[in-house]
Amino acid sequence: MKVSVKVPATTANLGPGFDCLGLALPIYNEITVEETVMPGSGIEINIIEDTETYDILSIPKDENNIAYKAIELLYNFIGQSVSDIKITIKTNIPVARGLGSSASVIVGGLMAANKLLGNPADDAVLLSIASEVEGHPDNVTPAMFGGFCLASMEDDGSVVYSKISWPDDWKLTVIIPDYELDTMIARSVLPESIPVKDSAFNIRKCAMLVDSVYRHDSEMMKKCLKDKLHQPYRERLIKGFKELTEFLENKDDILGCVISGAGPSILVISEKNGFEKVENEVVNLFTELNVNCDIRTLNIENEGTKVI
């Protein structure tokens, strides 16, 4: 028996929502978990690159694979050891680009294995395990449930989350560069402590951002996509981010520009086809910076992970 699931990409933080805000995007990985026929055959992990565009050589194919780690925790939760299994990951989400590739395989492995076992764990348990493996809930929550999500990992390991309707006419443009940025490196440049005034700044902006989405307030949203916790430290690792932010500032129908997750992808939020009006100029900007990019304008993915 085998189970396959389709898991969306995600973009996290959205500027001030560090480690707590995330959006699901219609780019997908497919994860299949199946019991192997031959007892004692152990673990088999296969990686299939769907696009032949992104390097997948760094993805472990043993017990260090994060999908396997998540599945092992699920088995432990129900009091079992992992049986001989085969995990197949068909990748279409760019690796190490700040688009939730790791969250997708964690969530996909968990939900496929849970279905294979007869659904012994509910969504709360699966979300808690996924957040434990990932280290934070901002990507795994929208990967599971879709849409725009707010999530908090509590001291006991549980995750409290809320899903808020994203305005239909707010488009998401992801600018995906042709180089990787390891999340550990992106986190290593963050300071161990921050000034209280910077923390207060982010609290204000994050609260205003959530309210802007809830009320579909474009003018307010333009004021919210600012951050002092991570972007000022990471922007030197993201080629073109500062230049793009300055170029898009005050452009008609552009609501804002943020680093997607830990980067190096960049997310632009716009309305009324705002990005289409400046896309050629953006391409020219990155060409001048000698950065090759894949630019995709997308709607939000509202459904999350689906069994296929």
Secondary structure, DSSP 8 states (H G I E B T S, - for coil): -EEEEEEEEEEE-TTT-TTTEEEEEEEEEEEEEEE-SSTT--EEEEEEESSS-S--TTS--STT-HHHHHHHHHHHHTT----SEEEEEEE-S-TTSSS-HHHHHHHHHHHHHHHHTTS-S-HHHHHHHHHHHHSSSTTHHHHHH-SEEEEEE-TTS-EEEEEE---TTEEEEEEEESS---HHHHHHTS-S---HHHHHHHHHHHHHHHHHHHHT-HHHHTTT---SSSHHHHGGGSTTHHHHHHHHTT-TTEEEEEE-TTSSSEEEEEETTHHHHHHHHHHHHHHHTT--EEEEEE----S--EE-
